[in-house]
């Protein structure tokens, strides 16, 4: 059975380098901004005091994927909200690192997010429109009748 583990501890995240990079390689995504080295450096340098929320998709001891996420306070339409977003989202494209069971992982992520307390929106502005994960996410959101606006990046 597919489960979600949320990593909120920086030290636990730093210790995942090997598993993270192996999963990234298996996912077929060639993006240097998704390597553990880049993301852990970004986390150390820019997100002190923020709430780390790395999502790991597992079945027993086997890991299928990761989502490098953080909870931030931001303003939308003049209102203060808590948002879930990619971290390191100012450089290049970001994506979900999913090696297997893509649809199941993304569906589990959406269900987890909808049930999440204290976080009103998800901002995935660096998710490329041409990403397979973008299309799967959009379909899952439609199927679950979750309101969304797709402003995915067009060319990355």
Kinemage of the C-alpha trace (Angstrom):
@kinemage 1
@onewidth
@group {chain A} dominant
@subgroup {mainchain}
@vectorlist {calphas} color= white
{ca unk a 1} P 0.000 0.000 0.000
{ca unk a 2} L 1.342 3.428 -0.994
{ca unk a 3} L 1.930 5.776 1.944
{ca unk a 4} L 3.119 9.334 2.346
{ca unk a 5} L 5.866 10.280 4.749
{ca unk a 6} L 6.361 13.996 5.382
{ca unk a 7} L 9.910 14.976 6.285
{ca unk a 8} L 9.851 18.100 8.466
{ca unk a 9} L 13.316 17.663 9.955
{ca unk a 10} L 16.271 19.235 8.117
{ca unk a 11} L 18.759 16.652 9.381
{ca unk a 12} L 16.557 13.811 8.150
{ca unk a 13} L 16.328 15.540 4.759
{ca unk a 14} L 20.126 16.017 4.618
{ca unk a 15} L 20.581 12.292 5.280
{ca unk a 16} L 18.527 11.280 2.226
{ca unk a 17} L 21.116 12.194 -0.435
{ca unk a 18} L 21.762 8.714 -1.849
{ca unk a 19} L 18.121 7.629 -1.935
{ca unk a 20} L 17.038 11.026 -3.333
{ca unk a 21} L 19.538 11.050 -6.186
{ca unk a 22} L 18.858 7.394 -7.061
{ca unk a 23} L 15.133 8.139 -7.240
{ca unk a 24} L 15.805 11.227 -9.361
{ca unk a 25} L 17.892 9.161 -11.768
{ca unk a 26} L 15.164 6.489 -12.028
{ca unk a 27} L 12.522 9.173 -12.650
{ca unk a 28} L 14.158 10.112 -15.952
{ca unk a 29} L 14.077 13.820 -15.095
{ca unk a 30} L 17.350 15.459 -16.048
{ca unk a 31} L 17.312 18.618 -13.998
{ca unk a 32} L 20.324 19.727 -11.924
{ca unk a 33} L 18.029 21.866 -9.756
{ca unk a 34} L 16.388 18.701 -8.410
{ca unk a 35} L 19.558 17.014 -7.175
{ca unk a 36} L 19.840 16.568 -3.444
{ca unk a 37} L 23.070 18.588 -3.433
{ca unk a 38} L 21.376 21.631 -4.992
{ca unk a 39} L 18.210 21.434 -2.907
{ca unk a 40} L 19.954 20.829 0.411
{ca unk a 41} L 22.300 23.768 -0.274
{ca unk a 42} L 19.306 25.929 -1.129
{ca unk a 43} L 17.509 24.831 2.036
{ca unk a 44} L 20.544 25.616 4.224
{ca unk a 45} L 21.027 29.040 2.660
{ca unk a 46} L 17.528 30.421 2.177
{ca unk a 47} L 14.929 28.761 4.353
{ca unk a 48} L 16.008 29.161 7.967
{ca unk a 49} L 12.912 29.249 10.152
{ca unk a 50} L 10.580 27.890 7.443
{ca unk a 51} L 8.561 24.679 7.658
{ca unk a 52} L 10.181 21.934 5.591
{ca unk a 53} L 7.547 19.594 4.120
{ca unk a 54} L 9.325 17.132 1.841
{ca unk a 55} L 6.822 14.496 0.766
{ca unk a 56} L 8.136 10.958 0.269
{ca unk a 57} L 6.058 8.249 -1.413
{ca unk a 58} L 6.700 4.793 -0.012
{ca unk a 59} L 5.485 1.261 -0.070
{ca unk a 60} L 7.098 -0.457 2.874
{ca unk a 61} L 10.826 0.314 2.685
{ca unk a 62} L 10.654 1.117 -1.043
{ca unk a 63} L 10.572 4.780 -2.110
{ca unk a 64} L 8.840 5.802 -5.345
{ca unk a 65} L 9.332 9.541 -5.226
{ca unk a 66} L 9.785 12.865 -3.484
{ca unk a 67} L 8.315 16.345 -3.619
{ca unk a 68} L 10.657 19.100 -2.351
{ca unk a 69} L 8.151 21.378 -0.608
{ca unk a 70} L 8.048 24.091 2.033
{ca unk a 71} L 5.218 25.924 3.785
{ca unk a 72} L 5.531 29.710 3.503
{ca unk a 73} L 3.488 32.738 4.493
{ca unk a 74} L 2.626 34.870 1.487
{ca unk a 75} L 0.005 37.271 0.189
{ca unk a 76} L -2.495 36.494 -2.551
{ca unk a 77} L -4.917 39.193 -3.647
{ca unk a 78} L -3.888 41.185 -0.574
{ca unk a 79} L -4.740 38.367 1.839
{ca unk a 80} L -2.184 36.579 4.022
{ca unk a 81} L -2.185 32.825 3.391
{ca unk a 82} L -0.104 29.771 4.206
{ca unk a 83} L 1.093 28.213 0.959
{ca unk a 84} L 2.786 24.972 0.064
{ca unk a 85} L 5.378 25.495 -2.653
{ca unk a 86} L 8.523 24.025 -4.131
{ca unk a 87} L 11.626 25.231 -2.393
{ca unk a 88} L 14.429 26.548 -4.580
{ca unk a 89} L 11.631 27.794 -6.799
{ca unk a 90} L 13.519 30.856 -8.013
{ca unk a 91} L 15.917 28.942 -10.272
{ca unk a 92} L 14.972 26.897 -13.309
{ca unk a 93} L 12.172 24.409 -13.231
{ca unk a 94} L 11.026 22.295 -10.317
{ca unk a 95} L 9.091 19.060 -10.530
{ca unk a 96} L 7.840 16.079 -8.594
{ca unk a 97} L 10.521 13.397 -8.474
{ca unk a 98} L 8.474 10.257 -9.093
{ca unk a 99} L 10.177 7.136 -10.436
{ca unk a 100} L 7.190 4.768 -10.373
{ca unk a 101} L 3.439 4.834 -9.766
{ca unk a 102} L 3.220 8.461 -10.916
{ca unk a 103} L -0.572 8.756 -10.903
{ca unk a 104} L -0.939 6.991 -7.547
{ca unk a 105} L 1.734 9.194 -5.950
{ca unk a 106} L 0.222 12.422 -7.268
{ca unk a 107} L -3.284 11.326 -6.237
{ca unk a 108} L -1.999 10.541 -2.724
{ca unk a 109} L -0.309 13.962 -2.649
{ca unk a 110} L -3.548 15.763 -3.579
{ca unk a 111} L -5.505 13.831 -0.930
{ca unk a 112} L -2.832 14.688 1.647
{ca unk a 113} L -2.874 18.377 0.685
{ca unk a 114} L -6.683 18.627 0.793
{ca unk a 115} L -6.659 17.188 4.329
{ca unk a 116} L -3.725 19.379 5.442
{ca unk a 117} L -4.538 21.789 8.263
{ca unk a 118} L -3.363 25.394 8.149
{ca unk a 119} L -2.306 25.523 4.505
{ca unk a 120} L -4.758 27.109 2.084
{ca unk a 121} L -3.041 27.015 -1.309
{ca unk a 122} L -0.365 25.212 -3.259
{ca unk a 123} L 1.890 27.334 -5.462
{ca unk a 124} L 3.789 25.245 -7.973
{ca unk a 125} L 4.850 28.062 -10.267
{ca unk a 126} L 8.062 26.389 -11.444
{ca unk a 127} L 6.354 23.184 -12.645
{ca unk a 128} L 6.874 23.089 -16.428
{ca unk a 129} L 3.710 22.796 -18.502
{ca unk a 130} L 5.357 20.085 -20.621
{ca unk a 131} L 6.113 17.957 -17.546
{ca unk a 132} L 4.234 14.665 -17.507
{ca unk a 133} L 3.652 15.320 -13.810
{ca unk a 134} L 1.867 18.586 -14.614
{ca unk a 135} L -0.676 16.789 -16.789
{ca unk a 136} L -1.201 14.046 -14.177
{ca unk a 137} L -1.635 16.631 -11.397
{ca unk a 138} L -4.160 18.589 -13.433
{ca unk a 139} L -6.193 15.438 -14.152
{ca unk a 140} L -6.167 14.359 -10.501
{ca unk a 141} L -7.291 17.833 -9.406
{ca unk a 142} L -10.161 17.706 -11.925
{ca unk a 143} L -11.161 14.191 -10.832
{ca unk a 144} L -11.145 15.219 -7.158
{ca unk a 145} L -13.062 18.426 -7.974
{ca unk a 146} L -10.343 20.605 -6.450
{ca unk a 147} L -10.366 24.210 -7.676
{ca unk a 148} L -7.121 25.161 -9.384
{ca unk a 149} L -5.598 27.559 -11.825
{ca unk a 150} L -2.879 26.338 -14.147
{ca unk a 151} L -0.199 28.925 -14.618
{ca unk a 152} L 2.511 26.348 -15.226
{ca unk a 153} L 5.669 27.492 -16.923
{ca unk a 154} L 5.428 27.268 -20.679
{ca unk a 155} L 9.037 26.841 -21.788
{ca unk a 156} L 11.746 25.698 -19.434
